[in-house]
Amino acid sequence: MSTTTRTAGETKRLGVETTGIEIIDEQDRTARPADLFWPWFAANVSVFGISYGSFILGFGISFGQAIIVAVVGIVLSFLACGIIAIAGKRGSAPTMILSRAAFGVQGQKLPGVVSWLTSIGWETFLAILATLATATVFSELGWGGGTTTKIGACVVVAALIVLASVAGYHLIMKLQSVLTWVTGIVTVVYVAMTLKDIDLGTVTALPSGSTQQVIGALVMVMTGFGLGWINIAADWSRYQRRDASGPAVVFWNTFGGAIAPVLLVVYGIALAGSSKKLSDGIAADPIGTLATILPTWFLVPFLVASVLALVSGAVLGIYSSGLTLLSLGVRIPRPSAALIDGVILTIGTVYVVFFADNFLNPFQSFLITLGVPLAAWAGVMMADIALRRHDYDDDALFDSAGRYGAVDWTAIGTMVVASLIGWGLVINTFAEDASWNNWQGYLLGPLGLGGKAGPWAYANLGVLVSLALSFVLTWLLRRGTVRRQEQSYAVSSPEQV
C-alpha cells in the first residue's frame, strides 16, 4: 500500500492534492458531517434540474403524480448515497477501494470498471450540455452560436473541469462553496422571472397516468439524481473525523444533494406542464430551451451560472473516476489519473458536438444500460455496510491474502445475477438510434408483463429489482462472511448502524 507523502495542510498550500487511493492519515481527517452539504448542494443546484419537470411529464402522468415522483425519487436516491457515504467515514478511502470489503481486493475490479465507465459517461454528458447551452444562448443574444462559439465553449468547459479535478479535494471543496452561492442566486432569479409563464389551470388539468407510468418516471428520477452519484458517494466523506456521527453523515449527504433538486424539479413540472412547446424544446436542448423565455439582459448571468453548475457536477465525477482508475491497478499519481479522464471527457465532447450526426441517443442508451449493474452493486454495498459494526481493516483493503480475500464470489454472483434479471426488465428507449442495444427486456414476455410493447415496458423495473434483489441476497447470504471478517477486529469505538 502506498503512503501519503504530504499532510492536508501542505496539500492546501500547494494547491494540488497528491493523496490517491491510500487511507487518509488520521491527522488529516478533519472534516465535519455538515461539510458534506457544500459539494452535494453545489453539484445539484442547477437549472438543469428544472428540465426534469419535462422529462417526468413525458411519461404521461398528472401534476400531483409528478410531484410525488419527484420528491420520493430524489430523496430516496440521495438517501442511498448517504448510506454509501458511511463507508467513507469508516474507512477513509475512495468508494471503490471500500468496495473491496464486499467483493474482495481483486473482485472489486468488476464493479470498478462499471463505475469508471459510468462516471466518464455522465460527466461527458454534462460537458456536452454545457457546450450546447452556450451555443444556444449566444444565438439568442445574436452573437452567433456556430462552430467558433462551440469550440470556445468546449475549450473553456473542458479546462475548468480538468484543472479543478487535477487540483483535487481541497480546492474542489472551496470552489463548491463559492459555486453554491453563484448558481443558487441566479437560479432563484430565474424562477422569479419565469413565474409568469406558469399556467396552473393547464398544469392541474393534466390527466393521471397508470401505475406503470408512475414507476417509470420514479426510476428515471432516481437514476438521474442520487443513483447517478452513488458509485462515488464515499469519496467525499473519507476526510470525515473518525468520531463523526454516522446518521449525521447520512443526513447532510441526503439534505445537501436533495434539497435543491426537489424544489427545482417541482418548479420545472409546473413550468413544462404550462407549455407544450417549451416541454418539447427541453427534450432536445434542456438548458438552452430554458433560456428562450428569459429577457435578453439576463441571458449572460444565466449562461454563466448554468455552465458553472454543470461543470461543478462534472468535476466531482472526473475527480472520482480518477480514483476509480487507480483502484483498478493503474499505477500513476492521482492528478495524472484525473487528467487522463479529463482528456477522455474532452475527446468525447468534441466528437459529439462537432462530428457525430446522431450520437447523443446511443450515448444515453449506453449510460442507462450501465445503470442496472450499478444499482446491483449499490444493493450489495448498502447491505454490506448495514451488516458491519466496525471500521474497515485498512491493511486488508490492499491485501488479497487479508480478511477480505481476493474475490468474494457470493458478492460477484449476486451482482451478475441481479444485473441479468434487471436487464431483462428494462427496454432500450432509443431503439431506432441504438439498435445494438435492443437485446434488453427479454424477461418482460416470459414473466407475463406484456413483452417489450406491453404496459410495463417503460416502467424500468429492472433498476429497482436489481437494487432490491442484490440487497436482499447480500443480507441473507453474506451475514456469516461479514461476521467472520469482523471477529477479533478490535476498534476503540464501534459504530452501530
C-alpha positions in Angstrom: 0.0 0.0 0.0 1.3 3.4 -0.9 1.7 6.1 1.8 0.7 9.7 2.0 3.6 11.9 1.3 2.1 15.3 2.3 -0.2 16.4 5.1 -3.6 18.1 4.3 -2.0 21.4 5.3 0.8 21.0 2.9 -1.7 19.9 0.2 -3.8 23.0 0.7 -0.7 25.3 0.4 0.5 23.5 -2.8 -3.0 23.6 -4.3 -2.8 20.1 -5.7 -4.0 17.0 -3.7 -1.4 14.2 -4.0 -3.4 11.7 -1.9 -4.6 8.9 -4.1 -6.4 5.7 -3.1 -4.5 5.2 0.1 -6.1 5.6 3.6 -6.3 9.2 4.7 -3.9 9.9 7.6 -5.6 10.3 11.0 -4.4 13.9 11.4 -5.9 14.8 8.1 -9.4 13.6 8.9 -10.7 17.0 10.0 -14.0 17.4 8.0 -17.4 17.5 9.8 -20.6 16.0 8.5 -22.0 19.5 7.8 -19.1 20.0 5.3 -20.7 17.4 3.0 -23.5 19.8 2.3 -21.4 22.0 0.0 -20.2 19.6 -2.7 -23.5 17.8 -2.9 -25.6 21.0 -3.0 -23.3 22.8 -5.5 -23.3 19.8 -7.8 -27.1 19.7 -7.9 -28.3 23.3 -7.7 -28.5 23.5 -11.4 -31.2 24.9 -13.7 -30.8 21.5 -15.5 -33.0 20.2 -12.6 -35.9 22.3 -13.9 -35.6 20.3 -17.2 -36.5 17.1 -15.3 -40.0 18.5 -15.0 -40.5 18.0 -18.7 -38.8 14.5 -18.6 -41.2 13.4 -15.8 -44.3 14.7 -17.5 -43.1 12.9 -20.7 -44.3 9.7 -19.0 -47.9 10.9 -19.3 -48.6 11.4 -15.6 -50.5 14.2 -13.8 -49.2 17.2 -11.9 -49.9 15.6 -8.5 -48.3 12.3 -9.5 -45.3 14.1 -10.9 -44.7 15.9 -7.6 -44.8 12.7 -5.6 -42.4 11.0 -8.1 -40.0 14.0 -7.9 -39.9 14.2 -4.1 -39.8 10.5 -3.3 -37.4 9.6 -6.1 -34.9 12.4 -5.3 -34.9 11.9 -1.5 -34.7 8.2 -1.6 -31.9 8.2 -4.2 -29.8 10.6 -2.2 -30.5 8.7 1.0 -28.9 5.7 -0.7 -25.8 7.9 -1.4 -25.8 8.9 2.3 -25.7 5.2 3.3 -22.7 4.6 1.0 -21.1 7.7 2.5 -20.9 5.9 5.9 -18.3 3.6 4.3 -16.1 6.7 3.6 -16.2 7.8 7.2 -15.4 4.3 8.4 -12.6 3.6 6.0 -11.2 7.0 4.8 -10.6 5.6 1.3 -12.4 6.0 -2.0 -15.7 4.3 -2.7 -14.2 1.6 -4.9 -11.4 0.7 -2.5 -14.0 0.3 0.3 -16.0 -1.9 -2.1 -13.2 -4.4 -1.8 -14.6 -5.4 1.6 -17.6 -6.8 -0.1 -16.2 -8.0 -3.4 -12.6 -8.9 -2.5 -9.5 -7.0 -3.3 -9.4 -8.3 -6.9 -13.1 -9.0 -7.3 -13.8 -5.2 -6.9 -12.5 -4.7 -10.4 -15.8 -5.8 -11.8 -17.9 -3.0 -10.3 -14.9 -0.8 -10.6 -15.0 -1.0 -14.4 -18.7 -0.3 -14.4 -18.2 2.6 -12.1 -15.4 4.1 -14.2 -17.4 3.9 -17.4 -20.5 5.4 -15.8 -18.6 8.3 -14.3 -16.8 9.1 -17.5 -20.0 8.8 -19.5 -22.2 11.0 -17.3 -19.5 13.7 -16.9 -19.0 13.8 -20.7 -22.8 14.2 -21.0 -22.7 17.2 -18.6 -19.8 18.8 -20.6 -21.8 18.3 -23.8 -24.8 20.0 -22.3 -22.7 22.9 -21.2 -21.3 23.4 -24.7 -24.7 23.2 -26.4 -26.2 25.5 -23.9 -23.5 28.1 -24.6 -24.2 27.9 -28.3 -28.0 28.3 -27.8 -27.6 31.4 -25.5 -25.2 33.0 -27.9 -27.7 32.6 -30.7 -30.4 34.2 -28.5 -28.1 37.1 -27.9 -27.3 37.4 -31.6 -23.7 36.7 -31.1 -23.7 33.6 -33.3 -23.9 30.1 -32.0 -21.9 28.3 -34.7 -18.7 26.4 -34.8 -16.5 29.1 -33.4 -18.7 29.5 -30.3 -18.9 25.8 -29.7 -15.1 25.5 -29.9 -14.6 28.3 -27.4 -17.2 26.8 -25.1 -15.8 23.4 -25.3 -12.2 24.6 -24.5 -13.4 26.7 -21.5 -15.6 23.9 -20.1 -13.0 21.2 -20.5 -10.3 23.4 -19.0 -12.4 24.2 -15.9 -13.3 20.6 -15.3 -9.8 19.2 -15.9 -8.0 21.8 -13.8 -10.3 21.5 -10.8 -10.3 17.7 -10.8 -6.5 17.6 -11.1 -6.1 20.0 -8.2 -8.2 17.7 -6.0 -10.3 17.6 -2.9 -9.4 20.8 -1.0 -9.7 23.1 -4.0 -12.9 21.4 -5.1 -14.4 21.9 -1.7 -13.6 25.6 -1.7 -14.9 26.0 -5.3 -18.1 24.2 -4.4 -18.9 26.5 -1.5 -18.5 29.5 -3.9 -20.4 28.0 -6.8 -23.3 27.2 -4.4 -23.9 30.9 -3.9 -23.4 31.9 -7.6 -25.6 29.2 -9.1 -28.1 29.4 -6.2 -28.7 33.1 -6.6 -29.0 33.0 -10.4 -31.4 30.0 -10.1 -33.6 31.9 -7.7 -33.7 34.9 -10.0 -34.6 32.6 -13.0 -37.5 31.2 -11.0 -38.7 34.7 -10.1 -38.5 35.9 -13.8 -40.4 32.9 -15.2 -43.2 32.6 -12.7 -45.4 34.5 -15.2 -45.0 31.6 -17.6 -46.8 29.1 -15.3 -50.4 28.4 -16.0 -51.7 26.4 -13.0 -55.0 25.7 -14.8 -53.3 24.0 -17.6 -50.9 22.1 -15.3 -53.5 20.8 -12.9 -55.7 19.7 -15.8 -53.1 17.1 -17.0 -54.6 13.6 -16.9 -53.4 10.9 -14.5 -51.1 8.2 -15.7 -51.1 4.5 -14.9 -49.1 2.7 -12.2 -46.5 1.6 -14.7 -46.1 5.2 -16.0 -45.6 6.5 -12.4 -43.0 3.8 -11.7 -41.2 4.5 -14.9 -40.9 8.2 -14.0 -39.8 7.4 -10.5 -37.0 5.2 -11.7 -35.9 7.8 -14.2 -35.7 10.4 -11.4 -33.8 8.1 -9.1 -31.2 7.2 -11.7 -30.9 10.8 -12.9 -30.2 12.1 -9.4 -28.9 10.1 -6.4 -28.2 6.8 -8.1 -26.2 8.6 -10.7 -23.8 9.6 -7.9 -23.9 6.6 -5.7 -20.7 5.0 -7.0 -18.7 8.0 -5.8 -20.6 8.8 -2.6 -17.8 7.7 -0.1 -15.2 9.7 -1.9 -16.4 12.9 -0.3 -16.8 11.5 3.2 -13.3 9.9 3.5 -11.9 13.1 5.1 -14.5 12.9 7.9 -13.3 12.6 11.5 -13.4 9.1 12.8 -15.8 10.1 15.6 -18.2 11.8 13.2 -21.8 10.7 13.6 -22.9 8.1 11.0 -26.5 9.4 11.0 -25.2 13.0 10.6 -23.1 11.9 7.6 -26.2 10.3 6.0 -28.4 13.4 6.8 -26.0 16.1 5.4 -25.3 14.0 2.3 -29.0 13.5 1.7 -30.1 17.0 2.5 -27.3 18.6 0.5 -28.0 16.5 -2.5 -31.8 16.5 -2.4 -33.0 20.0 -1.3 -32.2 21.9 -4.5 -33.4 19.2 -7.0 -36.7 18.8 -5.1 -37.5 22.5 -5.4 -36.2 22.9 -8.9 -37.9 19.7 -10.3 -41.2 20.6 -8.8 -41.0 24.1 -10.3 -39.9 22.5 -13.6 -43.0 20.3 -13.6 -45.2 23.4 -13.3 -43.3 25.3 -16.0 -43.1 22.4 -18.5 -46.8 21.5 -17.9 -47.8 25.0 -18.8 -46.4 25.0 -22.3 -46.1 22.0 -24.7 -43.7 24.0 -26.9 -41.4 24.6 -24.0 -41.6 21.0 -22.9 -40.8 19.7 -26.3 -37.9 22.0 -26.7 -36.4 20.9 -23.4 -36.2 17.3 -24.7 -33.8 18.4 -27.5 -31.8 21.1 -25.6 -32.6 21.2 -21.9 -30.6 24.2 -20.8 -30.8 26.3 -24.0 -34.6 26.0 -24.2 -35.0 27.3 -20.7 -33.1 30.4 -21.8 -35.5 31.2 -24.5 -38.2 32.6 -22.1 -35.7 35.0 -20.4 -35.2 38.7 -21.2 -32.0 39.4 -23.1 -30.2 41.2 -20.3 -30.3 38.1 -18.1 -29.0 35.6 -20.6 -25.3 36.1 -19.8 -25.8 35.6 -16.0 -28.0 32.6 -16.8 -25.4 31.1 -19.1 -22.5 31.6 -16.6 -24.5 30.0 -13.8 -25.8 27.1 -15.9 -22.3 26.2 -17.2 -20.7 26.5 -13.8 -23.4 24.2 -12.3 -22.8 21.6 -15.0 -19.0 22.0 -14.6 -19.5 21.6 -10.8 -21.1 18.2 -11.3 -18.6 17.1 -13.9 -15.7 18.0 -11.6 -17.0 15.7 -8.8 -17.4 12.9 -11.3 -14.0 13.2 -13.0 -12.2 13.5 -9.7 -13.8 10.3 -8.5 -13.4 8.5 -11.8 -9.7 9.1 -11.5 -9.7 7.5 -8.1 -11.6 4.5 -9.6 -9.0 4.2 -12.3 -6.3 3.9 -9.6 -8.4 1.3 -7.7 -8.3 -0.9 -10.9 -4.5 -1.1 -10.6 -3.3 1.7 -12.8 -0.1 2.9 -11.1 0.1 6.6 -11.7 -0.3 9.7 -9.4 -3.9 10.8 -8.7 -3.6 14.1 -10.6 -2.4 12.1 -13.6 -5.4 9.8 -13.4 -7.8 12.8 -13.2 -6.0 14.3 -16.2 -6.4 11.1 -18.2 -10.1 11.0 -17.5 -10.4 14.7 -18.3 -8.7 14.2 -21.7 -11.2 11.3 -22.5 -14.1 13.6 -21.5 -12.7 16.3 -23.8 -12.4 14.0 -26.7 -15.9 12.6 -26.2 -17.4 16.1 -26.0 -15.6 17.3 -29.2 -16.7 14.2 -31.1 -20.4 14.5 -30.1 -20.6 18.3 -30.6 -18.7 18.6 -33.9 -18.6 15.3 -35.7 -21.4 12.9 -34.6 -24.5 13.0 -36.8 -26.6 11.1 -34.2 -24.6 10.1 -31.2 -26.4 11.5 -28.2 -29.3 9.0 -28.1 -27.0 5.9 -28.5 -24.7 7.5 -25.8 -27.7 7.8 -23.4 -28.7 4.3 -24.2 -25.3 3.1 -23.2 -25.4 5.0 -19.9 -28.9 3.8 -19.0 -27.7 0.2 -19.6 -24.9 0.7 -17.1 -27.5 1.9 -14.5 -28.7 -1.7 -14.0 -25.3 -3.2 -12.8 -24.6 0.0 -10.9 -27.8 -0.5 -9.0 -26.9 -4.1 -8.4 -23.5 -3.0 -6.9 -25.3 -0.4 -4.8 -27.6 -3.1 -3.3 -24.6 -5.3 -2.4 -22.7 -2.3 -0.8 -25.6 -1.0 1.2 -26.4 -4.4 2.7 -22.7 -4.9 3.4 -22.5 -1.6 5.2 -25.6 -2.3 7.2 -24.2 -5.7 8.3 -20.9 -4.2 9.6 -20.4 -2.8 13.1 -16.7 -1.9 12.9 -14.4 0.3 10.9 -12.7 -1.3 8.0 -9.3 -3.1 8.3 -7.1 -0.6 6.4 -4.4 -3.1 5.5 -6.8 -5.8 4.4 -8.3 -3.5 1.8 -5.0 -3.6 -0.1 -4.0 -7.3 0.7 -5.6 -10.2 -1.3 -4.5 -12.5 1.5 -6.2 -10.4 4.1 -9.6 -10.8 5.8 -11.5 -9.6 2.8 -9.8 -12.1 0.4 -9.1 -11.8 -3.3 -12.5 -12.5 -4.7 -15.9 -12.8 -2.9 -17.8 -15.0 -5.3 -21.1 -14.5 -3.5 -21.0 -10.8 -4.0 -19.8 -11.2 -7.6 -22.5 -13.8 -8.3 -25.1 -11.6 -6.7 -24.2 -8.6 -8.8 -24.1 -10.7 -12.0 -27.5 -12.4 -11.3 -29.2 -9.2 -10.3 -27.9 -7.4 -13.4 -29.1 -10.2 -15.7 -32.5 -10.1 -14.2 -32.5 -6.3 -14.2 -31.6 -6.1 -17.9 -34.4 -8.4 -18.7 -36.9 -6.0 -17.2 -35.8 -2.8 -19.0 -36.0 -1.9 -22.6 -33.8 0.2 -24.9 -35.7 3.5 -25.1 -33.6 4.6 -28.1 -34.3 1.5 -30.2 -34.0 3.3 -33.5 -30.7 5.0 -32.8 -29.1 2.2 -30.8 -30.4 -0.9 -32.3 -27.3 -2.8 -31.0 -28.9 -2.4 -27.5 -32.3 -4.0 -28.3 -31.4 -7.2 -26.6 -32.8 -5.9 -23.3 -36.3 -6.7 -22.0 -36.1 -10.4 -22.5 -38.0 -11.2 -19.3 -41.0 -9.0 -19.9 -42.7 -11.6 -22.0 -41.9 -14.8 -20.0 -43.0 -13.1 -16.8 -46.3 -12.1 -18.2 -45.6 -8.4 -18.2 -46.8 -7.8 -21.8 -43.4 -8.0 -23.6 -41.5 -5.1 -25.0 -44.6 -3.4 -26.2 -46.6 -4.0 -23.0 -47.6 -1.6 -20.3 -44.6 -2.5 -18.1 -42.0 -2.0 -20.8 -41.2 1.7 -20.0 -41.5 1.2 -16.2 -37.8 0.4 -16.0 -38.5 -2.2 -13.3 -35.1 -3.7 -13.8 -33.2 -0.9 -11.9 -35.4 -1.3 -8.8 -35.4 -5.1 -9.0 -31.6 -5.3 -9.3 -31.1 -2.9 -6.4 -33.6 -4.7 -4.1 -32.6 -8.2 -5.1 -28.9 -7.6 -4.6 -29.6 -6.0 -1.2 -31.7 -9.0 0.0 -29.4 -11.6 -1.3 -26.3 -10.0 0.3 -28.2 -9.5 3.6 -29.1 -13.2 3.6 -26.0 -14.8 2.1 -23.1 -12.8 3.4 -24.1 -12.3 7.1 -21.8 -15.1 8.2 -18.9 -13.8 6.0 -19.1 -10.3 7.4 -19.3 -11.7 11.0 -16.1 -13.8 10.4 -14.3 -10.8 8.8 -15.1 -8.7 11.9 -14.2 -11.3 14.5 -11.4 -10.3 16.8 -11.0 -7.0 14.9 -10.8 -4.6 17.9 -11.8 -1.0 17.5 -11.9 1.7 20.1 -15.5 2.9 19.4 -17.5 0.5 17.2 -20.4 2.3 15.4 -23.8 0.8 15.3 -25.8 1.5 12.2 
